[in-house]
């Protein structure tokens, strides 16, 4: 993710529909988006991992981000978990990009990384993300927890489980 992704990040994260299952707190200014980009870039420096930009292959247009984050804020009461995520411009929803990018990220991490467990979370009612995490990626439901006022499902999959699952596909 680069500072030049500012316009796309702002377009995406200022949309209330995009933030429906993300705490309903869209960004208000481009400065907010700039800070998010800086934070993501800093995680690369400090932890060697972070979110990756998704671009349209033909146009190079920003369509969203995907990848991993090591949570410093509690997720289901735990910190330092490797969390898979994705977010896209509303115009790109329903095209399979979240699923495609999640598979690519999981393959990359599990073939090259040393993280034993990958986690995911989705707000109850976010059926698209629940389907990706549970059905498509094969993550196991662990339990539910509350994030702000929203109930969330918490999922996990081990590196070995992912690699075995991919052998069968």
Buried (B, 14 or more C-beta within 10 A) or exposed (E): BEEEBBEBBBBBBBBEEBBBBBEEEBBEEBEBBBEBBEBBBEBEEEBEBBBBBBBEEEEEEBBBBBBBBBBEEEBBEEEEBBBBBBBBBBEBBEEEBBBBBBBBBBEEBBEEBEBEEBBBBBBEEBEEBBBBBBEBBBBEEBEEBEBEEBEBBBBBBBBEBBEEBBEEE
